């Protein structure tokens, strides 16, 4: 406005007054530029303490007061990246890992088991299915079933349905340094089958205590279990299984296992060993095979297993730590 007043005064013929007003206008302009620079410095300092989203709102709502003020532009938010999914097979060994599957993702374990040399059958083959879903960093639900089993004796061949169990696994203590991961699980029989059982027999309830640790390149899974046998007569059964795994290549691994358990209904003892191998097609897909040899007279003499473990790449359960805290 001072510049406009100077122009009007000059046109009215007041040279001295116009010169004085021009001088005042120049000083005012210098003062305005100095104020703008200070405002920009203050804006930059305030903006540094804002989050990127707040900086965007501040820049959009506070328009520029001078050409010296530059609007703040926050960097674009990084795109969300799909987490790496790694399968955690619970087969073909009897010993189960104390580690849980990826949170929110379903893991499916499917396979076939062939057995021969038992007091209950001469040959037996069955389909095995297990689904695991971890809903929180320390809680996993389990559904296990044997949809169909084919067995033969010296007198007949049978096609029957096996047992179905549901349960949960909870991580009690995460690993730290040389300390192993400690977990426990409980499985309950929800639908009893009619198929003949292996040397370990069937159960109505099963409780497991699991420990898993890495010693160098060796991974160890140690399980102790206590079962309540199924059927009209209930007995307590306990057992112990230790599995040691070691990578052979980046995709191939080998497993050895020793297993021991009581047979309360017959008064015997089962003792067997497993040699297994697995191949990782992808991090979330692993195929496996295993050979089991029984060493006692009441043990199933030979078992051959093969199957696949697959983690569904689509998340089906969302876990919010903030929601739990609330």
Secondary structure, DSSP 4 states (H G I P E B T S, - for coil): -HHHHHHHHHHTT-HHHHHHHHHHHHHHHHHHHHHHHHHHHHHHHHHHTS-HHHHHHHHHHS--SSTT-----PPPPPPP-PPPP------SSSSPPSSPPPBT-EEEEEEEEEEE--SS-SEEEEEEEEEEEEEETTEEEEEEE---EEEE-SS-EEEE---EEEEEEEEEE--BTTBPEEEEEEEEEEE---SPP-TT--EEEEEEEEEEEEETTEEEEEEEEEEEE-SSS--EEEEEEEEEEEESSSSEEEEEEEEEEEETTTTEEEEEEEEEEEEEEETTEEEEEEEEEE-STTS-SEEEEEEEEEE-SS------HHHHH-
